[in-house]
Amino acid sequence: MTVSATPFAPWLGADPAVARLLAAEAERQSTTLQLIASENFTSPAVLAATGSVLTNKYAEGYPHRRYYGGNRVIDEVEDLARSRATALFGADHANVQPHAGANANLAVYQALLQPGDTVLAMRLDHGGHLTHGSPASITSKIWRFVSYGVTPASEDGTGEVIDFDQVADVAKREQPKLIVAGSTAYSRVIDPAPFREIAQAVGAMFMFDAAHPAGLIAGGAHPSPVGLADVVTFTTHKTLRGPRGGAILCRADLAKAIDGAVFPGLQGGPLEHVVAAKAVAFGEAGAPEFPRYAAAVVANARALAESMSAEGFRLVSGGTDNHMILVDLRPFDPELTGKEAQEVLDRAGITCNRNTIPDDPRSPFVTSGLRLGTAAETTAGMGPAEMARIASLIGRTLRARSDEEAVAGIRADVRDLCADFPPYPSLVGLDGSQGAAGAG
Ligand SMILES: *Cc1c(COP(=O)(O)O)cnc(C)c1O
């Protein structure tokens, strides 16, 4: 039995080399555990829109104000995506054109700041994103970034949460033009309210980067920053479960500046096939069952956190409120690095990523931590019982890491577990040439 990679797989017979690779990736995704916190399984409807004829159309500009002809249908597509996004999040305005979360952030900086302006964002080694002022990112070459971090780890497990005293102190001292909330490796709720208060106190604008929790916010599992932040950016492919891409929400008075910063400020023609897929995802996230998904993602992360603690791992901040946990490997095994753990887990069919933990003594390439997320396998139907099995598989793999035979045995157990939770049951075909949801 094989799995076809897209609803349009039958057409790939014309290119066997690419068809083989897509089938191989579909096989990988359905026979190994997907625990990367920024990944998910989109619906077949999102896949279909992404693989549609809309990829053929140039649509520079915005609905009803395009630079090319023939955009009557495309305008409806983008209007639908925008109105679904504003309805879903209760925002005044949405820009659905950013090709990625990074582009959304760059566009906001360009809309709100002058080169050289100061931005206050989360320290990268405490969970901030590259676009929050990494020395390797163009953001740090154009704007001046200062940072806040998390509180120190404490014996009672209450530390390693955003240090709002520090946010306030640095804001007062540095007088940033913009304060950025949001993180790529933080397992707690990010409360927008104190950020908003601090921003108001120092006269700064406030951007909330909801790349990770967008789906949890849409599903009501996390507080919404809309109405508190001046601008909200997010990705559509993490907990929101849509196509790979970005989007921006803002107040009506900022709409013109934001739109101009995305196009022509940063990008050329929009990817309207992806915009259509974003519309599908916004529709799915607004459906009555999505809050149940968001709640299940968090419940699964809590279950995974408990079982990982029972296996002897320390969790940064002691646990989780969202879809991810950050594991400190050192108490489990002081010799084990994040890099080595990621590699051996990969061989066991457990896909995750190494991650720095706050004040990590090891380099960002090696690290002392692992980041695990539950958004994808929750979509595939796993629940708390499977989370306990996953923690046990991770513990077994890392304890047996120099025993290739044991790791191969765990790989077989992982394959068995995944067989009960196929991410695309409707795309399973007998020969890989056709799925039940296929258009052929
Ligand atoms: C993932 C992420 C981004 C960037 O998203 P891309 O689509 O990879 O460009 C931006 N900010 C945060 C906090 C993220 O986690």
The ligand as an ORCA input file, in Angstrom:
! r2SCAN-3c Opt
* xyz 0 1
  C       7.893     30.244     12.119
  C       8.047     31.641     12.630
  C       8.214     32.725     11.767
  C       8.516     32.601     10.289
  O       7.749     31.832      9.513
  P       8.291     31.332      8.071
  O       7.033     30.990      7.367
  O       9.201     30.185      8.345
  O       9.009     32.470      7.431
  C       8.221     34.001     12.309
  N       8.086     34.199     13.626
  C       7.965     33.180     14.488
  C       7.841     33.475     15.941
  C       7.964     31.861     14.031
  O       7.868     30.860     14.890
*
